[in-house]
C-alpha cells in the first residue's frame, strides 16, 4: 500500500532537480523592473557591429586622442606652408608696413639667379657624395648585424645610434680638425701615402662637398643600417633555405634574395635621404662659419641660400619662393623614385 502523499512527492522531485542543478536558485526580487511579469528583458550592449568587427563603445574618444596631432600639424605644418606660399607673391619685407604684390616676379628672378643654381648644384653634389655611399654602407652593416653567429649583437646595434644622437656642433668641430689643411689628420695620412699636395677641404669646391658629405654619412649611416636590418629580419628564412639547397653562394643569395626583398626599403631610404639632403643646413654652416657657404659660395646649399635671403637680406618673399622651389624639387625626385620602383617591380613580376 502506498502511503506517500502528492505533496511529499512534489517536494522530493523538486529536491532532486535542485540537486542536479547544484544549488537552489534565488527567487526574483520584486523591486527589479525586469522581474515583473511580462516585462521585456534588457539586452547588454554589443561591442560588435553587424559585420562582426569590434566597434568602440564611445567613438568620440578617437577624436580626442588624435586631436593633438592635427592641432600640431595645422599650427606648425600646414599654416607655415600656406603663409610661405602667400608671401611668395609679394615683395615682403617684415620691416615695412606695405607689401607690394609682384605676382610671379620672385620666381622669375629666382630662375635667373646664378647663386641659386650654384646652390642647387652644390646641394645635389653633397647629396650624391653622402646618400649613395651611406646606403651602400648601411646595407653592408645590416647584413653583418643579421648574422645569427654575431656576438653582442645588441651592443653593436646600440652603438650604431650614437652618431645620430651626437650634437652637430661637436661633429663639426671634430671633422674640422680631421679635414684641416695644414695639420688635419686626413692630410697627414695622405702624406704618409706619398701624396705631396695638401688638400684644402674648406676653400675648394669638391673637397668641401666630400668633407660635408662625410659628416652626414657618419651621422646617418647607423640609423639607416637599423632600418635595413629590420627589413632583412622580416625576410622569410624559407627563401634562404631554398637558395642554400640550390647551391647558391653567399653573394648570390645576397644579390638574388636579399636585395629584391629590400626594394621598398631602398625606395624609402632614398626618398628620406633626398628630403634630408635638400635640407642640409647645420653641417655646411658649422664647417664654413658663415651663411654664404664659403668665400666663393663653394658649399652654399639651398637652405643656406634661403636663410641668407630671409634673415640677412630681409627678402622674405624671395626666400619663400626658394622654399617652394625646394618643395617642388623634392616632389619631382620622389615621383621619379616611385616610378622607377614600380617599373622594376612590374618587370620582376613578369
C-alpha positions in Angstrom: 0.0 0.0 0.0 1.4 3.4 -1.0 1.2 5.9 1.8 3.1 8.8 0.1 1.2 12.0 -0.4 1.4 14.1 -3.5 3.0 16.9 -1.5 5.8 14.7 -0.4 6.3 13.5 -4.0 6.4 17.1 -5.3 9.0 18.1 -2.7 11.1 15.1 -3.5 11.0 15.9 -7.1 11.9 19.5 -6.5 14.8 18.4 -4.3 16.1 16.1 -6.9 16.0 18.7 -9.5 17.8 21.2 -7.3 20.4 18.7 -6.5 21.0 18.2 -10.2 21.4 21.9 -10.7 23.9 22.2 -7.8 22.1 24.8 -5.7 18.7 26.4 -5.3 18.1 29.5 -7.5 17.1 32.6 -5.5 13.7 34.0 -6.1 13.5 37.1 -8.3 13.4 40.4 -6.5 10.0 42.2 -6.7 11.8 45.6 -6.8 13.6 45.0 -10.1 11.6 46.2 -13.2 12.7 43.3 -15.3 11.4 40.8 -12.7 7.8 41.9 -13.1 5.7 39.5 -15.1 5.6 40.4 -18.7 8.5 42.9 -18.5 10.9 42.7 -21.5 14.5 41.7 -20.7 17.2 44.3 -21.3 20.0 43.3 -23.8 23.6 44.0 -23.0 25.2 46.5 -25.4 27.1 44.6 -28.0 30.7 45.6 -28.9 30.3 44.2 -32.4 28.5 45.8 -35.3 26.5 44.0 -38.0 29.7 43.0 -39.9 31.1 41.3 -36.8 34.0 43.7 -36.3 34.6 45.2 -32.9 33.5 48.8 -32.5 34.3 51.4 -29.9 31.8 52.0 -27.1 32.3 55.8 -27.5 33.6 56.8 -30.9 34.1 60.4 -29.7 37.3 59.3 -27.8 39.0 58.7 -31.1 38.8 62.3 -32.0 40.1 63.3 -28.6 43.3 61.1 -28.9 44.0 62.2 -32.5 43.3 65.9 -32.0 46.8 66.8 -30.6 48.4 65.6 -33.8 46.1 67.5 -36.1 46.4 70.6 -34.0 50.2 70.5 -34.1 50.1 69.8 -37.8 47.8 72.7 -38.5 49.9 75.1 -36.4 53.4 74.0 -37.3 52.9 72.2 -40.6 50.0 73.5 -42.8 50.0 77.1 -41.6 53.7 77.9 -42.4 53.2 76.3 -45.9 50.1 78.4 -46.6 51.8 81.5 -45.2 55.0 80.9 -47.3 53.0 80.4 -50.4 51.1 83.6 -49.8 54.1 85.8 -49.2 56.0 84.3 -52.2 53.8 86.5 -54.4 54.7 89.8 -52.6 57.7 91.9 -52.1 57.6 91.1 -48.4 59.8 92.9 -46.0 59.0 92.4 -42.3 60.3 95.9 -41.5 58.0 97.6 -43.9 54.2 98.2 -43.5 53.3 97.8 -47.1 54.0 94.7 -49.1 53.5 95.3 -52.9 52.1 92.4 -54.9 54.6 91.2 -57.5 53.0 88.0 -58.8 55.5 85.6 -60.2 58.4 88.1 -60.3 60.1 86.4 -57.4 60.1 83.1 -59.3 61.3 84.7 -62.5 64.2 86.4 -60.6 65.0 83.1 -58.9 65.3 81.2 -62.2 67.7 83.9 -63.4 69.8 84.0 -60.2 73.2 82.3 -60.7 73.7 82.0 -56.9 70.5 79.9 -56.7 71.7 77.5 -59.4 75.1 77.3 -57.7 73.3 76.3 -54.5 71.3 73.7 -56.4 74.4 72.2 -57.9 76.2 72.2 -54.5 73.2 70.6 -52.8 72.9 67.7 -55.3 76.7 67.2 -55.2 76.7 66.9 -51.4 73.6 64.6 -51.7 75.4 62.3 -54.1 78.5 62.0 -52.0 76.5 61.4 -48.9 73.4 59.4 -49.8 74.8 56.8 -52.2 77.9 55.7 -50.1 75.7 55.8 -46.9 73.2 53.5 -48.5 75.8 51.0 -49.6 77.5 51.1 -46.2 74.1 50.8 -44.4 73.1 47.7 -46.4 76.6 46.1 -45.7 76.4 46.8 -41.9 72.8 45.5 -41.8 73.9 42.3 -43.5 76.7 41.9 -40.9 74.4 42.5 -38.0 71.9 40.0 -39.4 74.4 37.2 -38.9 73.0 34.9 -36.1 76.5 34.0 -35.1 77.4 37.6 -34.3 78.3 38.0 -30.6 77.0 41.0 -28.6 74.6 41.9 -31.4 72.5 44.2 -29.2 75.6 46.1 -28.2 76.6 46.8 -31.8 73.1 47.8 -32.8 73.1 50.3 -29.9 76.5 51.7 -30.9 75.2 52.5 -34.4 72.8 55.0 -32.9 75.5 57.0 -31.1 76.4 59.2 -34.1 72.8 60.1 -34.7 72.3 61.5 -31.2 75.6 63.4 -31.1 75.5 67.2 -31.4 76.0 68.6 -34.8 78.3 71.2 -33.4 80.5 68.6 -31.8 80.6 66.7 -35.1 81.6 69.8 -37.0 84.4 70.6 -34.5 85.8 67.0 -34.8 85.6 66.8 -38.5 87.0 70.4 -38.8 90.2 69.1 -37.1 90.2 66.0 -39.3 89.9 68.0 -42.6 92.3 70.8 -41.6 94.5 72.0 -44.4 97.9 72.1 -42.6 97.5 69.9 -39.6 94.5 67.9 -40.4 94.6 64.1 -39.8 93.4 63.4 -43.3 96.2 65.3 -45.0 98.8 63.8 -42.6 97.6 60.3 -43.7 97.9 61.4 -47.3 101.5 62.5 -46.7 102.2 59.0 -45.3 101.0 57.5 -48.6 103.2 59.9 -50.6 100.6 62.5 -51.6 102.6 65.7 -51.5 99.8 68.2 -52.1 97.7 69.3 -49.1 94.1 69.4 -50.0 92.2 72.5 -48.8 88.9 70.8 -47.6 87.3 74.2 -46.9 88.0 76.5 -49.8 87.9 74.0 -52.7 84.5 73.1 -54.1 84.6 69.3 -54.5 86.8 68.6 -51.4 84.4 70.7 -49.3 81.5 68.7 -50.6 83.3 65.5 -49.7 84.0 66.8 -46.2 80.4 67.8 -45.6 79.1 64.5 -47.1 81.5 62.6 -44.8 79.9 64.3 -41.8 76.4 63.5 -43.0 77.3 59.9 -43.7 78.9 59.3 -40.3 75.9 60.7 -38.6 73.1 58.8 -40.5 74.7 55.5 -41.7 73.9 53.8 -38.4 70.3 54.9 -38.4 69.8 53.6 -41.9 71.5 50.4 -41.0 68.9 49.7 -38.4 66.2 50.3 -40.9 67.7 47.9 -43.4 68.3 45.4 -40.6 64.6 45.5 -39.6 63.7 44.8 -43.3 66.2 41.9 -43.5 64.9 40.3 -40.4 61.4 40.3 -42.0 62.6 38.3 -44.9 61.3 34.6 -44.6 64.0 32.1 -43.8 62.5 29.7 -46.3 63.9 31.8 -49.1 67.4 31.5 -47.7 66.9 27.8 -47.2 65.8 27.3 -50.8 68.8 29.3 -52.0 71.1 27.1 -49.9 69.6 23.9 -51.2 70.0 25.2 -54.8 73.7 25.7 -54.1 73.8 29.5 -54.2 76.8 31.2 -52.7 76.6 34.0 -50.1 77.0 36.7 -52.7 74.3 35.1 -55.0 72.0 34.8 -52.0 72.5 38.4 -51.1 72.0 39.5 -54.7 69.0 37.4 -55.7 67.2 37.0 -52.4 68.1 39.9 -50.0 68.3 42.8 -52.4 65.0 42.2 -54.2 63.2 42.0 -50.8 64.7 45.4 -49.9 63.3 47.2 -52.8 60.6 49.1 -50.9 63.1 49.9 -48.0 65.6 51.2 -50.5 63.0 53.5 -52.0 62.0 54.8 -48.6 65.6 55.5 -47.6 66.2 57.2 -50.9 63.2 59.5 -50.6 64.0 60.3 -46.9 67.7 60.8 -47.8 66.7 63.1 -50.7 64.5 65.2 -48.4 67.2 65.4 -45.8 69.9 66.1 -48.4 68.0 69.0 -49.8 67.7 70.5 -46.3 71.4 70.3 -45.3 72.0 73.3 -43.2 73.9 72.7 -39.9 76.9 70.9 -41.4 78.0 73.5 -44.0 77.2 76.3 -41.6 79.3 75.0 -38.8 82.1 74.0 -41.2 82.3 77.3 -43.0 81.3 79.6 -40.2 79.0 81.9 -42.3 75.7 81.8 -44.2 77.3 82.4 -47.6 78.6 78.9 -47.9 82.3 79.9 -48.1 84.1 82.8 -49.6 83.2 81.8 -53.1 80.0 80.0 -52.2 81.7 76.7 -52.9 79.4 74.8 -50.5 76.4 77.1 -50.4 73.3 74.9 -50.1 69.6 75.6 -50.8 68.7 76.0 -47.1 71.7 78.3 -46.6 70.7 80.4 -49.5 67.1 80.5 -48.2 68.2 81.6 -44.8 70.5 84.2 -46.2 67.7 85.8 -48.3 65.3 85.8 -45.4 67.3 86.7 -42.3 70.3 88.5 -43.8 68.8 90.3 -46.8 65.3 90.6 -45.4 63.8 89.3 -48.7 61.1 87.1 -47.2 59.0 86.8 -50.4 62.1 85.8 -52.3 63.1 83.3 -49.6 59.5 81.9 -49.7 59.9 81.3 -53.5 63.1 79.4 -52.7 61.2 77.2 -50.2 58.5 76.5 -52.8 61.2 75.5 -55.3 62.8 73.1 -52.8 59.4 71.5 -52.3 58.8 71.1 -56.0 62.3 69.5 -56.4 61.6 67.0 -53.6 58.2 66.1 -55.1 59.8 65.6 -58.6 62.6 63.4 -57.2 60.1 61.4 -55.1 57.9 60.8 -58.1 60.9 59.6 -60.1 61.9 57.2 -57.4 58.4 55.9 -57.1 58.1 55.4 -60.8 61.4 53.6 -61.1 60.5 51.3 -58.2 57.1 50.4 -59.7 58.6 49.7 -63.1 61.3 47.4 -61.6 58.7 45.6 -59.6 56.5 45.1 -62.7 59.4 43.8 -64.7 60.3 41.3 -62.0 56.7 40.0 -61.8 56.6 39.1 -65.5 
